[in-house]
Amino acid sequence: MVVYGLFAASVLVGFTGLVGVIIAHLKLKEAQGTIFESHLRWLIRTFWISFAVFLIGVLLSFVGIGLLVILAAAIWVIYRVVIGFLKLNDGKAIDDPARLF
C-alpha cells in the first residue's frame, strides 16, 4: 500500500514515483509467489511506461502537444493506481500485470 501511495503522490510530486519503483524492485523477489508479486509488477510497469511517456511529452512540448501527452500519462497513472489499490484492498492479485488497462 505504501508503494501505491508513493505512486499516487507522484502525480503531484514526481520524485515519489522513483522512490516507489525502487521499493517495488527491492521487494519483488521477496513477494514472489504471492498476490503482492502481481501488484509490484503492475507498479513497476506503470512507472517505466509513464516515465517513457513523460519524456516523450517533454520532447513534444516543443511542438505544442507535450502537455496533453503528459496529462494523458498522469490520468493513466491515476487509473492504474486506483485499480491496483482497490484490488489489493480486496486481497486480490492483478489478473494480468502486463496489460495496459
N, C-alpha and C positions, 0 to 999 in steps of 0.2 A: 504494500500500500504506500510505503514511503516513496518508492520509485514512481508510482503513478502521481503522487503529489508533486514530486520534483518536475515531472513532465508537464503537469498542468500549470505549474508556476512558470515553466519555460516559455509559455506563450507571451507572458509579460516581461519576464526576466530571463533572457536567453541562456545564460550560463548554467542554470539549474538543470537543464536537459543534459548537459555534458556530465554533470555530477551523477545524474540518474543513470545514464548509459554506462558509466564506469562501474557503478554499483551493480547494475544488471549483468555486465560482463563478469564481474568478480563472483557473483552469486550463482551463475548459470550452472557450473559443474556441480555445485552443492545441491541444486534443485533438480538435478537430472532424475527423471522417472516420476516426478510429482506434477501436480497441476501447475505449480509455480514455474516449471520449465517453460510451458507454453506461454505464460504471461511474460516471462523475461524475454523470450524470443520475439514476441509481439512488440514489446517495448524497444528492444534493440533495433528491430526492423523499422519501427516508427521513427526512431531517432535518425538513423542513417538516410532513410528516404527523405524525411523532412529537411535534413541538413543539405542534401544534394539539391532539393527543390528550392530551398532558401538561397543557395549560391547561384542557381540559375536565375532566380528572381532578382538578385543583386545585379547580375550581369545585364538582365533585361531592363533594369531600371533606367539604363542609358537610352533606351528606345521608348520608354513611357509605359510599358505594361508590367514592369517588375513588381510594383506594389500589388497588383492584382494576383500575381503568382505567389507572392509572399503571403497575402491574405488567404488564398486558397490553401496553402500549406498549413497555416495556423488553424483554419477550420478543420482540416483533415486530422491534425494532431488532436484537437479537442474531441473530435468524433471518436478517434481510437482510444483516447484516454477514458472517455465516458463508457464506451462499450466494454473495454477491458476491466475497468474498475467495477462495473456492475456485475460482470461475470465473476470476478474474484470475490466480491461481496456475497455472491450466491454460492460460493465454493465450487465453481465450475471452471474447467480449463477452457482456453481458447481453442475452438474447433480446428482452425487452420491458421496458425500464426503467420504463414507466408502470404495470406490473401491481403489485398489492399483495402477492402471494405468489409 
